Amino acid sequence: MAEIFEGDNTYNDDELDFPIVQESDTYDESSILHLEWAEHIRTRPGMYIGKMGDGSAHDDGIYILLKEIIDNAIDEYVMGYGKVIEVTIADETVTVRDYGRGIPLGKLKVCMSQMNTGAKYNTSVFKKAVGLNGVGAKATNAMSSYFKAQAYRDGVTKIIEFSKGELTYESEEFATEERNGTAITFKPDSTLFGNYHFLMEYVDDLIWNYVFLNSGLTINFNGHKYQAKNGLLDLLERRIGKLETCVYPIIHIKEGDFECAFTHSNITSNEEYFSFANGQYNPLGGTHLNVFREAIAKTIREFYNKDYETSDIRSSFIAAISIKVMNPEYEGQTKTKFSSTVMDKDGDVTIRAYVTDIIKRHFDKFLHINSDVAEALMRKIIQNEKERKGMANIKKLAKESAKKVSLNNKKLRECRVHYNTNHEKRLESTLFITEGDSASGSITKSRNATTQAVFSLKGKPLNCFGLSKKIVYENEEFNLLQAALNIDESIENLRYNNIVIATDADVDGMHIRLLMLTFFLQFYPDVIRGGHLYILQTPLFRVRNKKQTIYCYTDEERINAIKSLGKNPEITRFKGLGEISPDEFSYFIGPNMRLEPIILRNDLTIPEMLLYYMGKNTEDRQEFIIENLRVEDDTNIDKIY
């Protein structure tokens, strides 16, 4: 315990001296370093893109690099220039072409390579822009092994090229017949991102969000045209899938710089939000989302003249919101959380007053006009209230389970970093869900104990298809798991950013994966929607000679490894995780870890998905598995989702 002593503020020499340090710890003028802009970005990438990653996660750095470039094109569209944006990704190289005004040719190089330089500081040129500080394109430049920028203005063009932020080529200005605009081509640097890959599902979602938020915009991506006529209404319809899963038709409100669409779902009890500020997706919400949620609850209470519990109003609520303000403020360069409190630079109108007024007028009027919707909404709130009260006694087990998790070390090997202490560190946190003592033991011994935790399953978990959430608290294994994840109350409390199912690559392992996927789909689908759930890919073969070892995840990789190592290499076929030593496991769950994300299909609702894969349609499912299971290398068994 720290103590405070009364007395004067003088110290003797012994109190001021520390133990003598080694010579290598000397701190003098030579210790002060100056980093050029590109070197600083490459040395501290987390300041600019949040985290690195290989593209397996939706928030990995390569998608931030892509987003930063598209954001600049979107800002041109918002200012009324260029209704079409072209995006192509081929061989992990990205090209984005807009038809806006085009960067002034004389400033093209400094806009791509000089910090604190850009037009985003000038609100008369860019009003309510996504970009704020002119950093995005420079970050993409510095983290790319190849970066090319070409601007077209009034029949004249110029090209510059970089490698890792270093200028390699600069052309003179020359004539062109191309339309005005800017074209950026870049290839993320593999020395930073490893063996990265763009998952088209993530890019697809990113582009859809852009067109949902910008009615009239067309984005052509790899030959496919993306357009949306009804803004956030279209976004919510796409996310929900089939509208019959809604308690009432989606309510769509749009006025000035604010837009929202919302309804209640009849297939889940979770809240789900898609919040945007100035066209930027804010996965952690922020001021605008907090005000919106409060305004919805306030309007409902006043309309029905009843003091409903907030949780009963919000249970099963799904919404998308968007706001545009002058000089937006965010928490961090990656803009995951919106923090502005006023609508304009003068601060005359607060976001709270602005959003509350719009929701109150439009939503209240809608409920008065549409009595059928008002009745359906009231029935849903009453139903939520009954379910909450019915679960009150059972939920006491959830509180007790938290104590069990800390005491039952055989189930959970904890890591040192948690969401509640440091959000940036949470991005690196991982929980491995694995089977058996030998596999969990190997992972535990080889993991990074700071950011990686291990939860050990006791055989095959219960098939919870069709069961109520009551089973989460009554089944010891599920109870311990949800407590370890800290997801009972809200997905926002999720303790680990990455949840990785680690099972053997055989039929039993596939069955356990299915049972765990069923658990998350049935009770906690937001874990999957949020991009937090993965399958760990482990090698099927080890091919080695006296000088080199190659781990192979497919039969094709095994054949190529044999060819590269020459005559008679030693070939080992791994039959299970328990056969992989802790020393080898440190390679598979370290920087070279291969994760396959679980991504929900947009053409099926969750009940349909569960019914298909876990229902009684045995023959259809057997046929599907036979068509999708490559027996020769066992690597396609997770494609069932």
C-alpha positions in Angstrom: 0.0 0.0 0.0 1.3 3.5 -0.9 1.9 5.8 2.1 2.0 9.6 2.5 4.6 11.1 4.9 4.4 14.6 6.3 7.5 16.7 6.2 9.6 18.9 4.0 10.2 18.4 0.3 14.0 17.9 0.5 15.7 14.6 -0.3 19.1 13.1 0.6 21.4 11.6 -2.1 20.4 8.0 -1.3 16.8 8.8 -1.9 17.5 10.2 -5.4 19.9 7.5 -6.6 18.9 4.4 -8.5 21.0 1.2 -8.9 23.8 1.7 -11.4 22.6 0.7 -15.0 24.6 -1.1 -17.7 26.4 0.9 -20.3 23.9 -0.2 -22.9 21.2 1.6 -21.0 22.9 5.0 -21.2 20.5 7.8 -22.0 22.2 10.8 -23.8 22.0 12.8 -27.0 22.8 9.7 -29.1 19.6 8.1 -27.7 17.4 10.7 -29.4 16.2 9.4 -32.8 14.5 11.2 -35.7 12.3 9.1 -38.0 11.2 10.2 -41.4 7.5 10.0 -42.1 7.5 6.6 -43.8 9.8 5.1 -41.3 7.6 6.3 -38.4 4.5 4.8 -40.0 6.3 1.5 -40.6 7.7 1.5 -37.1 4.5 2.4 -35.3 1.8 1.0 -37.7 -0.8 0.6 -34.9 -1.0 4.4 -34.6 -2.3 4.6 -38.2 -4.2 1.3 -39.0 -5.0 -0.2 -35.6 -3.4 -3.7 -36.2 -1.6 -5.7 -38.8 -3.0 -9.2 -39.5 -3.0 -11.2 -42.7 -6.5 -10.4 -43.9 -8.3 -13.2 -42.0 -10.1 -10.6 -39.8 -12.4 -7.9 -41.1 -10.4 -5.2 -39.2 -7.0 -6.3 -40.3 -4.7 -3.6 -41.6 -4.9 -4.4 -45.3 -8.6 -3.4 -45.3 -7.7 -0.2 -43.6 -5.2 0.6 -46.3 -7.9 0.0 -48.9 -10.5 2.0 -47.0 -8.2 5.0 -46.7 -7.9 5.2 -50.5 -11.6 4.7 -51.2 -12.4 7.3 -48.5 -10.6 9.9 -50.6 -12.7 9.0 -53.6 -15.9 9.1 -51.5 -15.0 12.6 -50.3 -14.9 13.7 -54.0 -18.3 12.3 -54.5 -19.7 13.9 -51.4 -18.5 17.3 -52.7 -20.4 16.6 -56.0 -17.7 15.3 -58.2 -17.6 11.8 -59.8 -20.5 9.5 -59.5 -18.5 6.4 -60.3 -15.6 4.7 -58.5 -13.8 1.7 -59.9 -12.1 -0.8 -57.6 -10.1 -3.8 -58.7 -8.1 -6.4 -56.7 -6.0 -8.9 -58.5 -2.9 -10.8 -57.3 -3.2 -8.9 -54.0 -2.7 -5.6 -55.8 -5.4 -2.9 -55.5 -6.4 -0.1 -57.9 -8.9 2.6 -57.1 -9.9 5.1 -59.8 -12.3 8.0 -59.1 -13.6 10.6 -61.5 -13.5 13.6 -59.1 -11.5 16.7 -59.6 -8.1 15.1 -59.5 -5.3 16.0 -57.1 -3.6 19.2 -58.4 -0.6 17.9 -60.3 2.0 20.2 -58.7 1.0 18.9 -55.2 0.6 15.2 -56.1 3.9 14.1 -54.6 3.5 16.0 -51.3 -0.1 14.8 -50.9 1.2 11.2 -51.0 4.4 11.7 -49.0 4.4 14.7 -46.8 2.7 14.6 -43.4 0.4 17.5 -42.4 -0.3 18.2 -46.0 -3.7 18.0 -47.8 -6.9 19.7 -48.6 -8.9 18.1 -45.8 -7.9 20.9 -43.5 -9.8 23.3 -45.8 -13.5 22.9 -45.0 -14.4 25.1 -48.0 -12.9 22.4 -50.3 -14.0 19.3 -48.3 -17.1 19.7 -46.2 -18.2 16.8 -43.9 -15.4 14.7 -45.3 -14.5 11.2 -44.1 -10.8 12.0 -44.1 -9.6 14.5 -41.5 -5.8 14.8 -41.4 -4.6 13.8 -44.9 -2.8 10.8 -43.3 -4.6 7.9 -44.9 -3.0 7.8 -48.4 0.4 8.4 -46.8 -0.1 5.4 -44.5 -1.1 3.2 -47.4 2.0 4.5 -49.3 4.4 3.7 -46.5 3.0 0.2 -45.9 3.1 -0.8 -49.5 5.9 -2.5 -51.4 4.5 -0.7 -54.5 2.5 2.4 -54.6 1.5 4.4 -57.7 -0.6 7.7 -57.9 -1.7 9.2 -61.1 -3.8 12.4 -61.3 -5.8 13.7 -64.3 -6.7 17.3 -64.6 -8.1 19.1 -67.6 -6.2 17.0 -70.3 -2.9 16.8 -68.3 -1.7 14.0 -66.1 1.2 13.1 -63.9 2.5 9.8 -62.3 4.5 9.1 -59.2 5.7 5.7 -57.8 7.0 4.7 -54.4 8.3 1.6 -52.6 7.8 1.5 -48.8 7.3 5.2 -48.9 10.5 5.9 -50.9 10.0 7.8 -54.2 11.2 5.6 -57.1 9.7 7.4 -60.1 8.2 10.8 -60.9 7.1 11.7 -64.4 6.8 15.1 -66.0 3.3 16.3 -66.8 2.0 15.1 -70.1 -1.2 15.2 -72.2 -4.1 12.7 -71.7 -7.6 12.1 -73.0 -8.7 10.5 -69.7 -11.4 12.1 -67.6 -10.5 14.1 -64.5 -9.8 12.1 -61.3 -7.2 10.2 -59.5 -6.0 6.6 -59.8 -4.2 4.8 -56.9 -2.5 1.4 -57.2 -0.9 -0.3 -54.3 0.4 -3.7 -53.1 0.6 -4.1 -49.3 4.1 -4.9 -48.1 4.5 -8.7 -47.2 7.3 -7.9 -44.9 4.7 -6.1 -42.7 1.6 -8.2 -43.3 3.1 -11.6 -44.0 1.4 -14.0 -46.3 -1.7 -11.8 -46.5 -4.8 -12.2 -48.7 -7.9 -10.1 -49.3 -11.1 -11.9 -48.5 -13.7 -10.8 -51.0 -16.5 -11.1 -48.5 -15.0 -8.4 -46.4 -14.3 -6.1 -49.4 -17.9 -6.8 -50.5 -19.3 -5.6 -47.2 -17.0 -2.5 -47.2 -18.2 -1.5 -50.7 -21.9 -2.1 -49.9 -21.6 0.2 -46.9 -20.2 3.0 -49.2 -23.2 2.8 -51.6 -25.8 2.4 -48.8 -24.5 5.7 -47.4 -24.2 7.5 -50.7 -27.4 7.3 -52.7 -26.6 7.8 -56.4 -23.0 6.5 -56.1 -21.9 3.6 -58.3 -18.9 1.5 -57.4 -17.6 -1.1 -59.9 -15.7 -3.8 -58.1 -14.0 -6.5 -60.1 -16.6 -6.2 -62.8 -19.6 -6.1 -60.5 -21.7 -3.0 -60.1 -22.8 -1.8 -56.6 -25.7 0.7 -56.2 -28.3 1.4 -53.6 -31.4 3.6 -54.0 -32.9 3.6 -50.5 -29.9 4.2 -48.3 -29.9 2.6 -44.9 -33.2 0.9 -45.6 -31.4 -1.2 -48.2 -28.5 -1.8 -45.8 -30.8 -3.2 -43.1 -32.8 -5.3 -45.6 -29.6 -6.9 -46.8 -28.4 -7.6 -43.2 -31.7 -9.0 -42.1 -32.2 -11.2 -45.1 -35.8 -12.1 -45.1 -38.2 -9.4 -43.9 -40.6 -11.9 -42.4 -38.1 -12.3 -39.6 -39.0 -8.7 -38.5 -41.7 -8.0 -35.9 -42.8 -5.0 -38.0 -41.7 -3.4 -41.3 -38.4 -1.5 -41.2 -38.9 2.1 -40.2 -36.8 4.5 -42.3 -36.2 8.1 -41.2 -34.1 10.6 -43.2 -33.8 14.3 -42.5 -30.9 16.7 -43.2 -27.7 15.2 -42.1 -29.2 12.3 -40.2 -30.6 9.0 -41.4 -31.7 5.8 -39.6 -33.5 2.5 -40.3 -34.7 0.1 -37.5 -37.0 -2.7 -36.5 -37.2 -5.5 -34.0 -36.2 -9.1 -34.9 -38.3 -12.1 -33.9 -35.3 -14.6 -34.2 -32.8 -13.2 -31.8 -32.7 -11.4 -28.4 -29.5 -9.5 -29.2 -29.2 -5.8 -30.1 -27.4 -5.1 -33.3 -26.3 -1.7 -34.7 -24.5 -0.4 -37.7 -23.4 3.2 -37.0 -21.7 5.6 -39.4 -20.4 9.1 -39.1 -19.5 11.1 -42.3 -19.6 7.8 -44.2 -17.2 6.1 -41.8 -18.3 2.8 -40.2 -17.9 3.1 -36.4 -18.0 -0.5 -35.0 -17.7 0.8 -31.4 -20.5 3.3 -31.9 -20.0 6.6 -30.1 -21.9 9.8 -29.4 -24.4 9.4 -32.3 -25.3 5.8 -31.4 -25.7 6.6 -27.7 -28.0 9.5 -28.4 -30.1 7.5 -30.9 -30.6 4.6 -28.5 -31.7 7.1 -25.8 -34.0 8.9 -28.2 -35.7 5.7 -29.3 -36.3 4.6 -25.7 -37.6 8.0 -24.7 -40.0 8.3 -27.6 -41.4 4.8 -26.9 -42.0 5.5 -23.2 -43.7 8.8 -24.0 -45.9 7.3 -26.7 -47.2 4.4 -24.6 -47.0 6.5 -21.4 -45.3 3.6 -19.6 -41.9 3.4 -18.0 -40.6 0.4 -19.8 -37.2 -1.1 -18.8 -34.5 0.0 -21.3 -33.4 -3.6 -21.8 -37.0 -4.7 -22.7 -37.2 -1.9 -25.4 -33.8 -2.8 -26.9 -33.9 -6.5 -26.8 -34.0 -7.8 -30.4 -33.6 -4.3 -31.7 -31.6 -3.9 -35.0 -30.8 -0.5 -36.5 -28.5 1.4 -38.8 -27.7 5.1 -38.3 -25.7 7.7 -40.1 -24.8 11.3 -39.3 -22.7 13.9 -41.1 -21.1 16.8 -39.2 -18.5 19.5 -39.7 -15.0 18.6 -38.4 -15.9 15.1 -37.1 -13.9 13.8 -34.1 -13.0 10.1 -33.6 -11.1 8.1 -31.0 -8.0 7.1 -32.9 -6.8 7.2 -36.5 -8.9 4.2 -37.5 -12.1 6.0 -36.5 -13.8 3.0 -34.8 -15.6 5.3 -32.3 -17.2 8.6 -33.0 -16.7 11.3 -30.3 -18.1 14.6 -31.7 -20.8 16.3 -29.6 -21.8 19.2 -31.9 -23.0 19.3 -35.5 -20.9 22.2 -36.8 -17.7 24.1 -36.0 -19.6 26.8 -34.2 -21.2 24.3 -31.7 -24.6 26.0 -31.9 -26.4 22.7 -32.4 -25.5 19.6 -30.3 -25.8 16.1 -31.7 -28.0 15.2 -28.8 -30.6 17.9 -29.5 -30.4 17.4 -33.3 -31.0 13.6 -33.2 -33.5 13.5 -30.4 -35.7 16.1 -32.2 -35.7 14.1 -35.5 -36.5 10.8 -33.8 -39.2 12.3 -31.6 -41.0 14.0 -34.5 -40.8 11.2 -37.1 -41.0 8.1 -34.9 -43.9 9.4 -32.8 -45.8 10.4 -35.9 -45.2 7.1 -37.5 -46.6 5.2 -34.4 -49.7 7.4 -34.3 -50.4 6.8 -38.0 -49.5 3.1 -38.1 -51.5 1.5 -35.2 -50.7 -2.0 -36.3 -47.0 -1.3 -35.9 -47.6 0.3 -32.5 -49.4 -2.8 -31.3 -46.8 -5.2 -32.7 -44.0 -3.1 -31.0 -45.9 -3.1 -27.6 -46.4 -6.9 -27.8 -42.7 -7.3 -28.4 -41.7 -5.2 -25.5 -44.1 -7.0 -23.2 -42.8 -10.4 -24.5 -39.2 -9.2 -23.8 -40.3 -8.2 -20.3 -41.7 -11.7 -19.6 -38.6 -13.4 -20.9 -36.3 -11.2 -18.8 -38.3 -11.9 -15.6 -38.5 -15.6 -16.4 -34.7 -15.8 -16.8 -33.9 -13.7 -13.6 -33.3 -16.7 -11.3 -31.5 -18.7 -13.9 -29.1 -15.8 -14.7 -27.8 -16.0 -11.1 -25.8 -19.0 -12.3 -24.0 -16.7 -14.8 -22.6 -14.6 -11.9 -21.5 -17.7 -10.1 -19.9 -19.1 -13.2 -17.5 -16.2 -13.3 -16.1 -17.4 -10.0 -15.9 -21.0 -11.4 -13.9 -19.8 -14.4 -11.2 -18.2 -12.2 -11.0 -21.3 -10.0 -11.3 -24.1 -12.6 -7.9 -23.9 -14.2 -8.5 -27.1 -16.1 -11.0 -25.4 -18.2 -9.5 -21.9 -18.8 -5.9 -20.9 -19.1 -6.2 -17.2 -18.9 -4.2 -14.5 -20.7 -3.1 -11.2 -19.1 -4.9 -8.8 -21.4 -8.6 -8.1 -21.3 -11.0 -5.9 -23.2 -12.0 -3.9 -20.1 -8.5 -2.7 -19.4 -7.1 -1.7 -22.8 -9.0 -1.7 -26.1 -5.9 -1.6 -28.3 -4.6 -4.7 -26.5 -8.0 -6.4 -26.9 -7.5 -6.3 -30.7 -4.6 -8.7 -30.1 -6.4 -11.0 -27.6 -7.3 -14.6 -28.6 -9.2 -17.5 -26.9 -8.5 -20.9 -28.3 -11.3 -23.4 -27.8 -9.8 -26.8 -28.1 -10.5 -30.5 -27.3 -8.6 -32.9 -25.1 -5.9 -32.5 -22.6 -3.0 -33.2 -25.0 -4.0 -30.6 -27.5 -4.9 -27.9 -24.9 -1.6 -28.7 -23.1 0.5 -28.2 -26.3 -1.3 -24.9 -27.1 -1.0 -23.7 -23.5 2.8 -24.4 -23.4 3.5 -22.7 -26.7 1.1 -19.7 -26.6 1.8 -16.1 -25.9 0.5 -15.9 -22.4 0.0 -12.1 -22.6 -2.6 -12.2 -25.4 -3.6 -15.8 -25.9 -5.9 -17.9 -23.6 -7.0 -21.5 -23.9 -10.4 -23.0 -23.1 -10.4 -26.8 -23.0 -13.6 -28.8 -24.0 -14.4 -32.1 -22.3 -15.2 -34.2 -25.3 -18.0 -33.2 -27.7 -20.2 -30.4 -26.4 -23.9 -30.6 -26.3 -25.9 -30.2 -29.5 -28.0 -27.1 -28.6 -29.9 -26.9 -31.8 -33.5 -25.9 -31.0 -32.8 -25.5 -27.3 -33.7 -22.3 -25.3 -31.0 -20.1 -23.8 -31.7 -21.6 -20.4 -29.3 -24.4 -21.5 -26.5 -21.9 -21.5 -26.7 -21.6 -17.7 -27.7 -25.2 -16.9 -24.9 -26.8 -19.0 -21.7 -26.5 -17.1 -19.5 -26.3 -20.2 -21.5 -23.6 -22.0 -22.0 -21.7 -18.7 -18.2 -21.6 -18.2 -17.6 -20.6 -21.8 -20.0 -17.7 -21.9 -18.6 -16.5 -18.6 -15.1 -16.7 -19.9 -16.1 -14.7 -23.0 -18.2 -12.3 -20.9 -20.9 -12.1 -23.5 -24.1 -12.7 -21.5 -25.1 -9.1 -21.2 -23.7 -7.6 -24.4 -21.3 -8.3 -27.2 -19.6 -5.0 -26.3 -18.2 -6.8 -23.2 -16.5 -9.5 -25.2 -13.2 -10.2 -23.5 -11.4 -11.6 -26.5 -11.3 -10.1 -30.0 -10.5 -13.4 -31.6 -12.3 -16.7 -30.7 -10.5 -19.6 -32.4 -12.0 -23.1 -32.6 -9.0 -25.5 -32.7 -9.9 -29.1 -33.4 -8.4 -32.1 -35.3 -8.8 -32.1 -39.0 -10.9 -35.2 -39.1 -14.5 -36.2 -38.9 -14.7 -35.9 -35.1 -13.0 -32.6 -35.2 -15.4 -31.4 -37.9 -18.3 -32.5 -35.7 -17.0 -30.5 -32.7 -16.6 -27.5 -35.0 -20.3 -27.9 -36.1 -21.5 -28.1 -32.5 -19.5 -25.0 -31.5 -20.8 -23.1 -34.5 -24.3 -24.2 -33.5 -23.8 -22.8 -30.0 -22.7 -19.4 -31.3 -25.4 -19.2 -34.0 -28.1 -20.3 -31.6 -27.3 -18.0 -28.7 -24.6 -15.4 -29.7 -24.8 -14.7 -33.4 -23.3 -11.2 -32.9 -20.0 -12.9 -32.2 -20.0 -14.2 -35.7 -21.5 -11.0 -37.3 -18.8 -9.0 -35.6 -16.1 -11.1 -37.2 -14.7 -12.6 -34.0 -15.0 -16.4 -34.7 -12.4 -18.4 -36.6 -11.2 -21.9 -37.4 -7.6 -22.6 -36.7 -5.8 -24.2 -39.7 -3.1 -26.6 -38.6 -0.7 -28.4 -41.0 -1.5 -31.9 -42.3 2.1 -32.7 -43.2 5.6 -31.9 -42.1 8.2 -32.3 -44.9 11.9 -31.9 -43.9 15.5 -32.7 -44.5 18.6 -32.0 -42.4 18.6 -28.3 -43.4 14.9 -27.3 -43.7 11.4 -28.0 -42.4 8.3 -27.1 -44.3 4.8 -27.4 -42.8 2.1 -28.2 -45.4 -1.6 -27.4 -45.0 -2.8 -29.1 -48.3 -1.8 -32.0 -50.5 -0.6 -29.5 -53.1 1.7 -27.8 -50.6 3.1 -31.2 -49.6 3.9 -32.1 -53.3 5.6 -28.7 -53.8 7.6 -29.1 -50.6 8.9 -32.5 -51.7 10.0 -31.0 -55.0 11.8 -28.1 -53.3 13.6 -30.2 -50.7 14.9 -32.8 -53.3 15.6 -36.5 -52.7 13.8 -38.5 -50.0 12.8 -35.9 -47.5 11.1 -37.1 -44.3 7.3 -36.8 -44.5 5.1 -36.9 -41.3 1.3 -36.9 -41.5 -0.2 -35.2 -38.5 -3.3 -37.1 -37.3 -4.3 -34.7 -34.5 -3.4 -31.6 -32.6 -2.1 -33.8 -29.8 0.7 -35.1 -32.0 2.1 -31.7 -32.6 4.8 -30.7 -30.0 4.6 -27.4 -28.1 7.7 -26.3 -29.9 6.0 -26.8 -33.3 2.7 -25.3 -32.1 4.5 -22.0 -31.3 4.9 -21.7 -35.1 1.3 -22.4 -35.9 -0.2 -20.0 -33.4 2.4 -17.3 -33.7 2.8 -14.6 -36.4 2.4 -17.3 -39.1 -1.0 -18.5 -37.7 -3.5 -19.3 -40.3 -7.1 -18.5 -39.4 -10.2 -19.1 -41.5 -13.0 -16.7 -40.5 -16.6 -17.8 -40.0 -18.7 -15.6 -42.3 -22.5 -15.7 -42.4 -24.1 -16.2 -45.8 -26.5 -13.4 -46.7 -28.9 -15.7 -48.6 -29.9 -17.7 -45.4 -31.3 -16.6 -42.1 -29.8 -18.1 -39.0 -32.8 -20.4 -38.3 -32.6 -21.7 -41.9 -28.9 -22.2 -41.6 -29.2 -24.1 -38.3 -32.1 -26.2 -39.7 -30.1 -27.2 -42.8 -26.9 -28.1 -41.0 -28.2 -29.5 -37.7 -31.8 -30.5 -38.5 -33.3 -33.8 -39.6 -32.6 -33.4 -43.3 -29.9 -36.1 -43.1 -29.8 -37.0 -46.8 -29.5 -33.5 -48.0 -26.7 -32.8 -45.5 -24.8 -36.0 -46.4 -24.9 -35.1 -50.1 -23.6 -31.6 -49.3 -20.7 -32.9 -47.1 -19.7 -35.4 -49.8 -19.6 -32.7 -52.4 -17.6 -30.3 -50.3 -15.2 -32.7 -48.4 -11.9 -33.4 -50.1 -10.9 -36.6 -48.5 -7.4 -36.6 -50.0 -6.2 -33.7 -47.8 -9.1 -33.0 -45.3 -8.7 -29.3 -45.7 -12.2 -28.3 -47.0 -14.2 -29.5 -44.0 -15.0 -26.0 -42.7 -16.6 -24.8 -45.9 -20.0 -26.0 -44.6 -20.8 -22.6 -43.1 
